[in-house]
């Protein structure tokens, strides 16, 4: 998640959407005489009432303060001219494009595609493929050349030649030299739609027909089909792989094996994860990870080990991934979600791949019925004569007198599109690979595509007029995006670069950033009293922790574990009974474990240095600046609140 996505997520609690105006509205307040109305305030308040967790934001007086503060910031952004920033304009345009996709949908076709995708998601396909590259807009000659190549390879494969050998020899997928064309297991929405369709329509062990995708021509062989494994929740203990150049390259492997032995001896997985796992994001939770499905992690070895576990609380043997050595414990298996549960996810996936072409075709038909459009046939006939057979070789040139063709060719409702626009469209289509002959039919086909695109463009241009909710969301995002840029300029960057202000703020608030008591210590643990007694004796003889382990962990039995470092009071790695004093402790027991500790140094409670708490200081400084910023904006702009109107609004919202 980017910082901008996070910002807009947080903005929901004070998202002031520009709702469609209605006749029953009054001016609630003005900023430099610009009015803001009661209907917007009331509808926004109702919209966000269930979203906010801070009770103060549900108080109408407090909410008005937030509302006014938000509008002040937006006014400041416009005053600074941030709306003219090219990056802002491009991002706003990009967002509108994304939002508009929701209005280019066909419910019936989308439902059919959802059902097809969901049914395919029940299976995972393991396939290999051979690719001959050809651009989707390649010339007919290049396209035919590529097709003949794949056709010859297909014949060899169908004749019984080894598919992997053919992939290594002929495939233009760079990875084929190493993997013999194997793509591993995949499910729906992982490959381009035509390729996916061929994979799901080809029986196991068989070779597909020739497939055309935007990458080129393929053939594939289905190596295996298995049920979708669903999702799984596991816990793990990880010891990071040694760095290149480390003296002891076997240290991680030996440590994980010692931990596995401890588990085999009956010690708790969760306790060992807290004490020894190098994955600090999960160790405090006993090693538990968020649930995941096949292909979601960057380690196939880890996924396979996790999904191989079948019984709850079953524990894997130690194994290595590219990240380190692991032991995995199965917490729970989750079957594939129901279609209702996946509805939103499926709709999003469909909109992102080639399936959407079916939806586009349906939209074209709908728009032809929705709008009135007319072609000037005399103008069209004149334009058609300008297109020659040079088009097929991408050599056709626009006429030198193209400005003579600015007369109207197409009218959609009141919008007029001239002949020059069509000719320029024809020029750009020369690399589309169209080979329709004769030229007259080619031009008709091009015009048909042109008409579809112009109807779609007209529909897109008028979304704000036809759909008030679309206009509302766009206004919200427009202002929110400006506010983000303003916050970045006025608050976030300043909080990072204002070294004098930061240092002054730290000095004023440093007593809020304290270290708890810390110790430099070695902790030795065992489930066996006799072994911990031996460890204590060795510790008193000043034996190093590694030597203690070497003496006591014999015959592949891990009797003791050691952990050395600096620990803060309350750390999960510290036993609760530890004493914060220099020296060697007596043996004490917690749960199933016996402990002995050697404390080399006690670091008292104290104030953290600026560098030790810089991240938190910067964050607090940002909040401080923002709180004072709104007060400054109230001095810069003239805000007038109509109190009588506001009192009426309060009565309506809280009768």
ZIJO-V675278 format. One record per backbone hydrogen bond with DSSP energy under -0.5 kcal/mol. CO is the residue of the C=O (numbers start at 1). NH is the residue of the N-H. If there is no record, write none. Layout:
co:CO nh:NH
co:CO nh:NH
This chain:
co:2 nh:6
co:3 nh:7
co:4 nh:8
co:5 nh:9
co:6 nh:10
co:7 nh:11
co:8 nh:12
co:9 nh:12
co:10 nh:13
co:11 nh:14
co:12 nh:15
co:14 nh:16
co:15 nh:17
co:17 nh:19
co:23 nh:25
co:26 nh:28
co:26 nh:38
co:28 nh:642
co:29 nh:36
co:30 nh:640
co:31 nh:34
co:33 nh:35
co:34 nh:31
co:36 nh:28
co:36 nh:29
co:37 nh:41
co:38 nh:42
co:39 nh:43
co:40 nh:44
co:41 nh:45
co:42 nh:46
co:43 nh:47
co:44 nh:48
co:45 nh:49
co:48 nh:51
co:48 nh:52
co:53 nh:55
co:54 nh:57
co:55 nh:58
co:55 nh:59
co:56 nh:59
co:59 nh:63
co:60 nh:64
co:61 nh:65
co:62 nh:66
co:63 nh:67
co:64 nh:68
co:65 nh:69
co:66 nh:70
co:67 nh:71
co:68 nh:72
co:69 nh:73
co:70 nh:74
co:71 nh:75
co:72 nh:76
co:73 nh:77
co:74 nh:78
co:75 nh:79
co:76 nh:80
co:77 nh:82
co:78 nh:81
co:81 nh:84
co:82 nh:85
co:85 nh:89
co:86 nh:90
co:87 nh:91
co:88 nh:92
co:89 nh:93
co:90 nh:94
co:91 nh:95
co:92 nh:96
co:93 nh:97
co:94 nh:98
co:95 nh:99
co:96 nh:100
co:97 nh:101
co:98 nh:101
co:99 nh:102
co:100 nh:103
co:101 nh:104
co:106 nh:110
co:107 nh:111
co:108 nh:112
co:109 nh:113
co:110 nh:114
co:111 nh:115
co:112 nh:116
co:113 nh:117
co:114 nh:118
co:115 nh:119
co:116 nh:120
co:117 nh:121
co:118 nh:122
co:119 nh:122
co:120 nh:123
co:122 nh:228
co:124 nh:226
co:125 nh:127
co:125 nh:186
co:126 nh:223
co:126 nh:224
co:127 nh:183
co:128 nh:221
co:130 nh:219
co:131 nh:133
co:131 nh:172
co:132 nh:217
co:135 nh:138
co:139 nh:143
co:140 nh:144
co:141 nh:145
co:142 nh:146
co:143 nh:147
co:144 nh:148
co:145 nh:149
co:146 nh:150
co:147 nh:151
co:148 nh:152
co:149 nh:153
co:150 nh:154
co:151 nh:155
co:152 nh:156
co:153 nh:157
co:154 nh:158
co:155 nh:159
co:156 nh:161
co:157 nh:160
co:162 nh:166
co:163 nh:167
co:164 nh:168
co:165 nh:169
co:166 nh:170
co:166 nh:171
co:167 nh:171
co:172 nh:174
co:173 nh:176
co:174 nh:177
co:175 nh:178
co:175 nh:179
co:176 nh:180
co:179 nh:182
co:181 nh:129
co:184 nh:127
co:186 nh:125
co:187 nh:190
co:192 nh:196
co:193 nh:197
co:194 nh:198
co:195 nh:199
co:196 nh:200
co:197 nh:201
co:198 nh:202
co:199 nh:202
co:201 nh:203
co:203 nh:206
co:206 nh:222
co:211 nh:213
co:211 nh:218
co:213 nh:216
co:214 nh:136
co:215 nh:134
co:216 nh:213
co:217 nh:132
co:218 nh:211
co:219 nh:130
co:220 nh:208
co:221 nh:128
co:221 nh:223
co:222 nh:205
co:224 nh:126
co:226 nh:124
co:230 nh:294
co:231 nh:334
co:232 nh:292
co:233 nh:331
co:233 nh:332
co:234 nh:289
co:235 nh:329
co:237 nh:327
co:238 nh:240
co:238 nh:278
co:239 nh:325
co:243 nh:246
co:247 nh:249
co:248 nh:251
co:250 nh:254
co:251 nh:255
co:252 nh:256
co:253 nh:257
co:254 nh:258
co:255 nh:259
co:256 nh:260
co:257 nh:261
co:258 nh:262
co:259 nh:263
co:260 nh:264
co:261 nh:265
co:262 nh:267
co:263 nh:266
co:268 nh:272
co:269 nh:273
co:270 nh:274
co:271 nh:275
co:272 nh:276
co:272 nh:277
co:273 nh:277
co:278 nh:280
co:279 nh:282
co:279 nh:283
co:280 nh:284
co:282 nh:285
co:282 nh:287
co:282 nh:288
co:283 nh:286
co:285 nh:288
co:287 nh:236
co:292 nh:232
co:293 nh:296
co:299 nh:303
co:300 nh:304
co:301 nh:305
co:302 nh:306
co:303 nh:307
co:304 nh:308
co:305 nh:309
co:306 nh:309
co:311 nh:314
co:314 nh:330
co:319 nh:326
co:323 nh:241
co:324 nh:321
co:325 nh:239
co:326 nh:319
co:327 nh:237
co:328 nh:316
co:329 nh:235
co:330 nh:313
co:332 nh:233
co:333 nh:335
co:334 nh:231
co:338 nh:342
co:340 nh:343
co:342 nh:346
co:343 nh:347
co:344 nh:348
co:345 nh:349
co:346 nh:350
co:347 nh:351
co:348 nh:352
co:349 nh:352
co:349 nh:353
co:350 nh:353
co:350 nh:356
co:353 nh:356
co:354 nh:357
co:355 nh:358
co:355 nh:359
co:356 nh:360
co:357 nh:361
co:358 nh:362
co:359 nh:363
co:360 nh:364
co:361 nh:365
co:362 nh:366
co:363 nh:367
co:364 nh:368
co:365 nh:369
co:366 nh:370
co:367 nh:371
co:371 nh:373
co:372 nh:413
co:374 nh:411
co:375 nh:377
co:376 nh:380
co:377 nh:381
co:378 nh:382
co:379 nh:383
co:380 nh:384
co:381 nh:385
co:383 nh:386
co:383 nh:387
co:384 nh:387
co:388 nh:391
co:389 nh:392
co:390 nh:393
co:390 nh:395
co:390 nh:396
co:391 nh:394
co:399 nh:402
co:401 nh:404
co:402 nh:405
co:403 nh:406
co:405 nh:419
co:405 nh:420
co:407 nh:419
co:409 nh:376
co:410 nh:417
co:411 nh:374
co:411 nh:413
co:412 nh:415
co:415 nh:412
co:417 nh:409
co:417 nh:410
co:418 nh:422
co:419 nh:423
co:420 nh:424
co:421 nh:425
co:422 nh:426
co:423 nh:427
co:424 nh:428
co:425 nh:429
co:426 nh:429
co:427 nh:430
co:428 nh:431
co:429 nh:432
co:438 nh:441
co:438 nh:442
co:439 nh:443
co:440 nh:444
co:441 nh:445
co:442 nh:446
co:443 nh:447
co:444 nh:448
co:445 nh:449
co:446 nh:450
co:447 nh:451
co:448 nh:452
co:449 nh:453
co:450 nh:454
co:451 nh:455
co:452 nh:456
co:453 nh:457
co:454 nh:458
co:455 nh:459
co:456 nh:460
co:457 nh:461
co:458 nh:462
co:460 nh:463
co:462 nh:466
co:463 nh:467
co:467 nh:470
co:467 nh:471
co:468 nh:472
co:469 nh:473
co:470 nh:474
co:471 nh:475
co:472 nh:18
co:472 nh:476
co:473 nh:477
co:474 nh:478
co:475 nh:479
co:476 nh:480
co:477 nh:481
co:478 nh:482
co:479 nh:483
co:480 nh:484
co:481 nh:485
co:482 nh:486
co:483 nh:487
co:484 nh:488
co:485 nh:489
co:486 nh:490
co:487 nh:491
co:487 nh:492
co:488 nh:493
co:491 nh:495
co:492 nh:496
co:493 nh:497
co:494 nh:498
co:497 nh:499
co:498 nh:502
co:499 nh:503
co:500 nh:504
co:501 nh:505
co:502 nh:506
co:503 nh:507
co:504 nh:508
co:505 nh:509
co:506 nh:509
co:506 nh:510
co:509 nh:512
co:510 nh:513
co:512 nh:514
co:513 nh:608
co:515 nh:606
co:517 nh:569
co:518 nh:603
co:519 nh:521
co:519 nh:567
co:520 nh:600
co:520 nh:601
co:521 nh:565
co:522 nh:598
co:523 nh:563
co:524 nh:596
co:525 nh:561
co:526 nh:594
co:527 nh:529
co:528 nh:532
co:529 nh:533
co:530 nh:534
co:531 nh:535
co:532 nh:536
co:533 nh:537
co:534 nh:538
co:535 nh:539
co:536 nh:540
co:537 nh:541
co:538 nh:543
co:539 nh:542
co:544 nh:548
co:545 nh:549
co:546 nh:550
co:547 nh:551
co:548 nh:552
co:549 nh:553
co:552 nh:554
co:554 nh:557
co:556 nh:558
co:557 nh:559
co:561 nh:525
co:563 nh:523
co:565 nh:521
co:565 nh:567
co:567 nh:519
co:568 nh:571
co:571 nh:574
co:575 nh:578
co:579 nh:581
co:583 nh:599
co:588 nh:595
co:590 nh:593
co:593 nh:590
co:594 nh:526
co:595 nh:588
co:596 nh:524
co:597 nh:585
co:598 nh:522
co:598 nh:600
co:599 nh:583
co:601 nh:520
co:601 nh:603
co:602 nh:604
co:603 nh:518
co:606 nh:515
co:609 nh:613
co:610 nh:613
co:611 nh:614
co:613 nh:617
co:614 nh:618
co:615 nh:619
co:616 nh:620
co:617 nh:621
co:618 nh:622
co:619 nh:623
co:620 nh:624
co:621 nh:625
co:622 nh:626
co:623 nh:627
co:624 nh:628
co:625 nh:629
co:626 nh:630
co:627 nh:631
co:628 nh:632
co:629 nh:633
co:630 nh:634
co:631 nh:635
co:632 nh:636
co:633 nh:637
co:637 nh:639
co:638 nh:32
co:638 nh:640
co:640 nh:30
co:641 nh:643
co:642 nh:646
co:643 nh:647
co:644 nh:648
co:645 nh:649
co:646 nh:650
co:647 nh:651
co:648 nh:652
co:649 nh:653
co:650 nh:654
